[in-house]
Amino acid sequence: MQSINRVVKSAAEFISDGDLKFESKDFDGAVADYTEALALDPKNADTYYNRGLASFFGKNIANAYADFSKALELHPKHEDALFNRARIAALLGSFDVALRDYSNAIELNDEDGELYTNRGAVRLQVNDLNGAIRDFSQAIHLNPSDGKALFNRGMVKLQLNDTNGAIQDLAMAYDNGVMQAKETLLSLQN
């Protein structure tokens, strides 16, 4: 009888292979490797998170959302999973989930301006203009060159009839690379 030498991979090896595939943009291959790793180690929140990212970039939004949710079930303070699930929730129009997840992520890291910018954008979607202004202002406080926060705050100021404040924010947004701000500024001059 001939013995068959089978190589058995560990969860860590599948994760490593998945990471390499992710880096080379083979998102389906990465998902497959992370799935194999999870079969061996089903309690690894980071592997669910990584598989969620691979699914997200592979355009499988539903699977990404499910994996970010599972990562959070296993590790409720997983900031990156909160951030990414919030992004997907906002894309899907689940603004209450997005607001909750961004708020929870901010509780974990109140120095991340992007969290405030994104939560402000969701608040803008639900017409919480004052909350949006507060979030965009905090994002700008943390990162004065955040063109997205400057632009969005300027647009909210326009809605609140603060034209001078809007022009100031839009000009700063344009100076920080937001080309759309120039168009809005030009329209205000006419």
C-alpha positions as CSV (number, residue, x, y, z in Angstrom):
1,M,0.0,0.0,0.0
2,Q,1.1,3.4,-0.9
3,S,0.8,6.0,1.8
4,I,-0.5,9.4,0.7
5,N,1.2,12.3,2.2
6,R,-1.4,15.0,2.7
7,V,-0.5,18.5,3.7
8,V,-2.9,19.8,6.3
9,K,-2.9,23.5,6.6
10,S,-3.6,25.4,9.8
11,A,-6.0,28.2,10.2
12,A,-3.0,30.6,10.3
13,E,-1.7,29.3,7.0
14,F,-5.2,29.8,5.4
15,I,-5.3,33.3,6.8
16,S,-1.8,34.1,5.4
17,D,-2.8,32.7,2.0
18,G,-6.0,34.8,2.1
19,D,-4.1,37.9,3.0
20,L,-1.8,37.4,0.0
21,K,-4.7,36.9,-2.3
22,F,-6.5,39.9,-0.9
23,E,-3.3,42.0,-1.5
24,S,-3.3,40.8,-5.1
25,K,-7.0,41.7,-5.5
26,D,-8.1,38.0,-5.8
27,F,-11.0,38.7,-3.5
28,D,-12.8,35.4,-4.3
29,G,-9.7,33.5,-3.5
30,A,-9.2,35.4,-0.3
31,V,-12.8,34.7,0.7
32,A,-12.2,31.0,0.0
33,D,-9.1,30.9,2.2
34,Y,-10.7,32.8,5.0
35,T,-13.6,30.4,4.9
36,E,-11.3,27.5,5.3
37,A,-9.6,29.3,8.2
38,L,-13.0,29.8,9.9
39,A,-13.8,26.2,9.5
40,L,-10.8,25.5,11.6
41,D,-11.1,28.5,14.0
42,P,-14.7,29.7,14.0
43,K,-14.3,32.2,16.9
44,N,-11.7,34.4,15.1
45,A,-13.3,37.9,14.8
46,D,-10.4,39.2,12.7
47,T,-10.9,36.5,10.1
48,Y,-14.6,37.3,9.8
49,Y,-13.6,40.9,9.4
50,N,-11.0,40.1,6.7
51,R,-13.5,37.9,4.9
52,G,-16.0,40.7,5.1
53,L,-13.5,43.1,3.5
54,A,-12.7,40.7,0.7
55,S,-16.5,40.2,0.1
56,F,-17.0,44.0,0.1
57,F,-14.2,44.6,-2.4
58,G,-15.5,41.6,-4.4
59,K,-18.9,43.4,-4.5
60,N,-20.7,40.9,-2.3
61,I,-22.2,43.4,0.1
62,A,-24.7,41.1,1.8
63,N,-21.9,38.7,2.8
64,A,-19.6,41.5,3.9
65,Y,-22.4,42.9,6.2
66,A,-22.9,39.4,7.6
67,D,-19.2,38.9,8.3
68,F,-18.8,42.4,9.9
69,S,-21.8,41.6,12.1
70,K,-20.3,38.2,13.1
71,A,-17.0,39.9,13.9
72,L,-18.9,42.3,16.1
73,E,-20.8,39.4,17.8
74,L,-17.5,37.9,18.7
75,H,-15.7,41.1,19.5
76,P,-18.2,44.0,20.1
77,K,-15.4,46.6,20.2
78,H,-13.9,45.8,16.8
79,E,-13.6,49.4,15.6
80,D,-12.9,48.5,11.9
81,A,-15.9,46.1,11.8
82,L,-18.1,48.9,13.2
83,F,-16.8,51.4,10.7
84,N,-17.3,49.1,7.7
85,R,-20.7,47.8,8.8
86,A,-21.8,51.4,9.3
87,R,-20.6,52.2,5.7
88,I,-22.6,49.4,4.3
89,A,-25.7,50.2,6.4
90,A,-25.6,53.8,5.1
91,L,-25.3,52.5,1.5
92,L,-28.3,50.3,2.1
93,G,-30.3,53.2,3.7
94,S,-30.2,51.6,7.2
95,F,-29.3,55.0,8.7
96,D,-30.2,54.0,12.3
97,V,-27.7,51.1,12.2
98,A,-25.1,53.3,10.6
99,L,-25.5,56.0,13.2
100,R,-25.3,53.5,16.0
101,D,-22.2,51.8,14.6
102,Y,-20.4,55.1,13.9
103,S,-21.3,56.4,17.4
104,N,-19.9,53.1,18.9
105,A,-16.7,53.4,16.9
106,I,-16.3,57.0,18.0
107,E,-16.7,55.9,21.6
108,L,-13.7,53.6,21.0
109,N,-11.6,56.2,19.1
110,D,-12.7,59.8,19.3
111,E,-9.6,61.0,17.5
112,D,-10.6,59.5,14.1
113,G,-11.9,62.4,12.0
114,E,-13.2,60.1,9.3
115,L,-15.7,58.6,11.7
116,Y,-17.1,62.0,12.4
117,T,-17.2,62.9,8.7
118,N,-19.0,59.7,7.9
119,R,-21.5,60.0,10.8
120,G,-22.1,63.6,9.7
121,A,-22.9,62.4,6.2
122,V,-25.5,60.0,7.7
123,R,-27.0,62.7,9.9
124,L,-27.3,64.8,6.7
125,Q,-29.2,62.0,5.1
126,V,-31.7,61.9,7.9
127,N,-31.9,65.7,7.9
128,D,-30.3,66.2,11.3
129,L,-28.5,69.3,10.1
130,N,-27.3,70.5,13.5
131,G,-25.9,67.1,14.3
132,A,-24.2,67.0,10.9
133,I,-22.6,70.4,11.5
134,R,-21.3,69.2,14.9
135,D,-19.8,66.1,13.4
136,F,-18.2,67.9,10.4
137,S,-16.9,70.5,12.7
138,Q,-15.3,67.9,15.0
139,A,-13.8,66.2,11.9
140,I,-12.3,69.5,10.8
141,H,-11.0,70.1,14.3
142,L,-9.2,66.8,14.2
143,N,-8.1,67.2,10.6
144,P,-8.3,70.8,9.3
145,S,-7.5,69.7,5.7
146,D,-10.5,67.2,5.5
147,G,-11.9,68.5,2.3
148,K,-15.0,66.2,2.4
149,A,-15.9,67.5,5.9
150,L,-15.3,71.1,4.8
151,F,-17.5,70.6,1.7
152,N,-20.3,68.9,3.5
153,R,-20.3,71.5,6.3
154,G,-20.4,74.2,3.7
155,M,-23.4,72.5,2.0
156,V,-25.2,72.2,5.4
157,K,-24.5,75.9,6.1
158,L,-26.1,76.7,2.7
159,Q,-29.2,74.9,3.8
160,L,-29.2,76.8,7.1
161,N,-28.9,80.1,5.1
162,D,-25.4,80.8,6.4
163,T,-24.1,81.8,3.0
164,N,-20.9,83.5,4.3
165,G,-20.0,80.5,6.4
166,A,-20.7,78.2,3.5
167,I,-18.5,80.2,1.1
168,Q,-15.7,80.1,3.6
169,D,-16.0,76.3,4.0
170,L,-16.4,75.7,0.3
171,A,-13.3,77.8,-0.5
172,M,-11.3,75.8,2.0
173,A,-12.7,72.5,0.6
174,Y,-11.6,73.6,-2.9
175,D,-8.1,74.5,-1.5
176,N,-8.0,70.9,-0.1
177,G,-8.8,69.3,-3.5
178,V,-12.6,69.1,-3.6
179,M,-13.3,70.1,-7.2
180,Q,-17.0,70.1,-6.7
181,A,-16.6,73.0,-4.3
182,K,-15.5,75.2,-7.1
183,E,-18.7,74.6,-9.0
184,T,-20.8,75.4,-6.0
185,L,-18.9,78.6,-5.3
186,L,-19.3,79.7,-8.9
187,S,-23.1,79.0,-8.7
188,L,-23.2,81.2,-5.6
189,Q,-21.7,84.1,-7.4
190,N,-24.4,84.1,-10.1
